[in-house]
Every structure is written in C-alpha cells, then in structure tokens.
C-alpha cells in the first residue's frame, strides 16, 4: 500500500529565512504533486512533477523530485508572511487517485 | 474558464440522515474524484469516476457511494450519517483518463449533529 510521509508537520519560521519540506513515499511513482491550502479553503495546485530529476520554481518556492530515492522536496527561499498555509504533497496512486501526505503547516512570522 | 463547482458549500445534518453532494467539473474534464478531509485522518481518497464509470474506490464503507452523469457532473451520497462523517468533502476534476493534474473545488463542509 502506497504511503506518503511529510516532515515536518509544523514549521514556524521567520521572514527572510530558508527552509525545506520533505515528502517521502513508499512505492515507485513517477508523478508527484504539491498543493497549498489556506485555512477553510480548498487545495491550490502548486507544482506537478512528472519525471525523475524534475525541478520547478514559482516565486519563492522550488520543488524537486528524485524518484529513485522516492523523495520530493519543497524549498522555501526568503519566506514571507503570505506563504503561511498548509502544504501537501500527493503521489499518484493510479487512475487519478492521489495519496496525500499529512501536510506541513507553515507559519511565517516577522 | 470556470473552475470546479461544488454544491452546497455547507450542510448540517442529523445522525441517521442521508446527504447528497454535487460536483461540476471543469468544462471538458471527464475525470472526477472525491476526497474526505478531517483533522484526524487528513485527506483520504473516496472514489474516482471517468466517463460514468467508477474506476477506483478508497477504503470507505458502503454508506459512501457516488455516480457520474453523461455531462461529467458527479454526485456523492452518504447514507445513515454518523458523527464521524463530519468533514470537508473535496471534489477534483482532471482531463483524464489517468495521471493528469487535478483541480479542486471549494469543498462542501458537512457537519453531522
């Protein structure tokens, strides 16, 4: 059974600092997704990573995928308050089924 | 283009009742999947439909069911509601038939009292 683990679960960071969220998964998959969720809101798609070595960047966020290590990272550069949210990784479980990680709740403070 | 539309946004039901939630996917998308989000269990896959056929089902009791219509709109039904069914139910649509980017609706917040 495919399992997806994220760490850390909670991340409190100061504005301007860098940090990385890790997403590990248990079985082979070539597709990994990152989503953002604001409190009480739905999931916003951030990145779709479709192959080994894929790297995508949008603003202060950069995501990468290592399928051999079954690991994806979401790197935050020079955090700002607007990045405060919960971030989920999700792995393709076949036929449009996503297996989600536990989520990382990020809080950025001044 | 219009996004994924879920109705209603909020529902309060009593234990033992049943409920039907609706999801209209992005125009042209043929795959609709449903997820339950709770603080304790996180985001869990319920089921997925493509061209009116259920292709995948999560580990939920038979009280949870769904269907998809010829226009790709989907409904999910929960019968004999339990307190533990209180959750945010999210619908996602993708162009399908598999492994494509999923776009989520705003969700239906179900509270069972």
Interface residues (C-beta under 8 A of the other chain):
Chain A: X31 X33 X35 X41 X42 X43 X44 X45 X48 X88 X90 X92 X93 X94 X95 X96 X97 X98 X99 X100 X101 X102 X103
Chain B: X31 X33 X35 X42 X43 X44 X45 X48 X50 X55 X56 X58 X90 X92 X94 X96 X97 X98 X99 X100 X101 X102 X103 X104 X105 X106 X107
